[in-house]
Amino acid sequence: MFVKRTVHLPKGLLEFYILSLLSTYPARGIELIEAIRKNTQGMWSPSPGSLYPLLKKLEKDGLIYSVSSDGRFVITQKGKEKLEELRAETDIIYRIMESIIKEAKP
């Protein structure tokens, strides 16, 4: 069962995940989908219809660029800075969720 069928993911999570993956290695879109699927043990598999428009937006915003010779995307310095901003936001969301989960336990 995919996460998208069971819960609403926070807005911007896919952007964060893409930038995070691209900060470690250049990748094609399909490789990003496969990495997300593998890293989430099959619980989340973004569709090409959600991934590729986001890649185009990130490229337009100067956060990534594509290497035309092999179709891989590479994060830019601006993208690394955006990733750090998103990481800080994600840390806050994680702490809030952790607190809620602790309070909900019997």
C-alpha angles and dihedrals in degrees: 000000000000122000091234088065095051109033141018110248118218114267110261096026093116091049090050092048094048093049090045092053093044090051087066101040142350112259145177119241094256090051089054091051091049092047092051091047092049095043092050092046090244095305094114126035113165113214121242085242090065099034104049097049088050091050089052090050092049089049092048089050090053095244095118137010132205124236100225094203094065106009095242121143122226128196118240128215088259088052091052090052091049090049090056090051091049091046090057091049091047091051090055092049090048092052091048092049091046090053092048092049092049091050092048095055115101 
